[in-house]
């Protein structure tokens, strides 16, 4: 925990009360974050208290501290909580250093060898898409982005896929605050048009980017789910349109879906 982390103060106070208090508070905090992170929608104080068997004042106190330290985020004007950017960073760093990341890279390397284009394993991070793992193609003409890079959600293949598969109320809230900035002349900046495309993506099961993020670049993305069927991320590939247009890229869907299935099996 960082020295200036606002959460450190209440935890330190609890630790001074002895081992029992230290264990109690630390595990309550971890249980609370884990519960909210696993919930498909933001949780109320009452829902958290019921699940953790804690009194509402205790839950409120913990949630306020976790919100201050950005481990939780509260919906504007409502006491509904979801994970915040600090939890997302913690999860991303844990994933990147976990043993499964070695398997993900091997799966992506095999996929790149097959289709000869750059491939990524991406995840949703707030209102952006983060590259969890990435393997570059060997072509001299390519877009170089580091693992950990973040890209917009509204104009990328993975981002639109995440939006399309999102619970409707959560998607509505996100779109209410999203800036549909035009990054190219092909970026969808109309909410109604974007919602129409998201419905199509949900129906067909994959996302596309036809020069919407970067001119001359096309991409496709398929969902990655864990053994319980929960959406975890996406496997995507992108290429220069001069080398591989969108119609040609869609021919690689079976290989991308196979890689997504392989990654999903590592998440048990």
HUKASUL-V789129 format. One record per pair of residues at least 24 apart in sequence whose ideal C-beta (glycine too) atoms are under 8 Angstrom apart, sorted by sequence separation. I is the first residue (numbers start at 1). J is the second residue. D is the distance in Angstrom with one decimal. If there is no record, write none. Layout:
i: <I/I>
j: <J/J>
d: <D/D>
//
This chain:
i: <28/111/112/118/128/129/154/186/188/216/217/235/108/112/118/125/128/153/186/187/216/235/28/108/109/127/154/186/187/216/218/220/234/32/108/129/154/171/184/207/218/95/104/105/155/184/218/235/104/124/129/152/155/183/184/186/207/209/220/28/32/105/129/183/184/185/211/219/220/233/32/92/101/128/152/163/183/184/218/222/101/155/220/232/29/33/42/48/92/129/154/155/220/28/32/45/154/160/164/222/44/163/164/221/222/225/232/36/42/44/45/96/122/210/220/224/29/43/44/88/95/160/164/165/223/227/33/42/43/88/92/120/124/160/163/164/208/222/226/227/33/42/43/224/225/42/85/92/154/161/224/227/41/85/160/226/227/208/226/39/164/224/36/161/36/37/161/36/127/160/206/159/160/157/158/160/33/37/127/157/206/10/96/127/156/157/96/157/156/33/37/155/10/92/156/155/156/7/155/165/6/7/161/7/152/158/160/161/6/7/151/157/161/6/156/157/158/5/7/157/156/165/162/143/162/161/143/158/158/157/158/157/157/143/75/142/122/141/132/139/141/137/141/121/139/123/124/123/122/123/121/122/121/122/121/122/120/119/120/119/120/119/120/118/117/118/117/118/115/117/111/41/111/40/108/117/41/42/41/117/117/115/119/115/119/114/121/111/111/111/110/108/107/107/107/104/103/104/103/100/100>
j: <52/135/136/142/152/153/178/210/212/240/241/259/133/137/143/150/153/178/211/212/241/260/54/134/135/153/180/212/213/242/244/246/260/59/135/156/181/198/211/234/245/123/132/133/183/212/246/263/133/153/158/181/184/212/213/215/236/238/249/58/62/135/159/213/214/215/241/249/250/263/63/123/132/159/183/194/214/215/249/253/133/187/252/264/62/66/75/81/125/162/187/188/253/62/66/79/188/194/198/256/79/198/199/256/257/260/267/72/78/80/81/132/158/246/256/260/66/80/81/125/132/197/201/202/260/264/71/80/81/126/130/158/162/198/201/202/246/260/264/265/72/81/82/263/264/82/125/132/194/201/264/267/82/126/201/267/268/250/268/82/207/267/81/206/82/83/207/83/174/207/253/207/208/206/207/209/83/87/177/207/256/61/147/178/207/208/148/209/209/87/91/209/65/148/212/212/213/65/213/223/65/66/221/68/213/219/221/222/68/69/213/219/223/69/219/220/221/69/71/221/221/231/231/214/234/234/217/233/234/234/236/236/238/238/173/240/221/240/233/240/242/239/243/224/243/232/233/233/233/234/233/234/234/235/235/236/235/235/236/236/237/237/238/237/237/238/238/239/237/239/235/167/237/167/235/244/169/170/170/249/252/252/256/255/259/255/263/255/256/259/259/259/259/262/263/263/263/266/266/266/267>
d: <7.1/7.6/7.7/5.9/6.5/5.7/6.0/6.3/6.6/5.8/6.6/5.0/6.0/5.9/7.4/6.4/5.9/7.1/4.7/4.8/5.4/4.3/6.9/7.4/5.2/5.6/5.3/5.0/7.5/6.7/6.9/7.5/7.4/7.5/4.2/5.7/8.0/7.5/5.8/7.3/6.5/8.0/7.3/5.6/5.7/6.1/4.7/6.5/4.6/7.5/4.9/7.3/7.8/7.1/7.1/7.6/7.8/7.2/5.1/7.6/5.8/6.6/4.6/5.8/6.7/7.6/6.4/7.5/6.2/7.7/7.4/7.5/7.8/7.7/7.0/7.9/7.3/4.8/5.7/6.7/6.2/4.7/7.2/7.0/6.3/7.0/5.7/7.3/7.0/7.0/7.7/6.8/6.8/6.4/7.1/5.4/6.9/7.8/4.3/4.8/6.0/5.4/7.4/7.7/5.1/7.9/5.9/6.4/8.0/5.5/7.9/7.1/4.3/5.2/6.8/4.6/7.1/6.4/7.9/5.0/6.0/6.7/3.8/6.4/6.5/7.0/6.0/3.7/5.6/6.5/6.3/7.4/4.7/6.4/8.0/4.2/6.2/5.0/5.9/7.2/7.4/5.8/7.6/5.2/5.3/4.4/7.8/7.0/6.3/6.0/5.3/6.9/7.9/6.2/5.8/4.2/4.8/7.8/7.0/7.6/6.8/7.9/5.6/6.8/6.3/4.9/3.3/5.8/6.0/4.5/6.3/7.5/7.6/7.9/6.3/7.4/7.0/6.5/7.2/4.2/7.9/7.8/7.3/6.0/7.8/5.4/7.5/4.2/5.3/5.9/7.5/6.7/5.3/7.3/7.4/4.1/5.1/5.5/4.8/6.3/6.5/6.5/4.9/7.5/6.8/7.8/8.0/7.5/4.4/4.1/6.6/4.0/6.3/4.5/6.8/5.5/4.2/5.4/6.8/3.8/7.8/5.4/7.5/6.4/7.0/5.4/6.0/7.9/4.2/7.7/4.9/5.3/7.4/6.9/7.1/7.1/7.2/5.1/6.3/7.5/7.5/7.5/6.9/7.0/6.9/7.0/7.5/4.1/5.6/7.7/5.9/5.0/7.5/7.9/5.9/5.9/7.2/6.7/4.9/6.9/7.4/4.7/7.7/6.4/4.9/5.8/6.9/7.1/6.2/4.3/7.5/5.8/7.5/5.8/7.7/6.3/6.8/7.8/6.1/7.8/7.7/4.8/7.7/5.9/7.3/5.5/6.1/6.1/7.1/4.5/7.5/6.8/5.3/4.9/5.7/5.6/7.7/6.8/4.9/4.7/7.1>
//
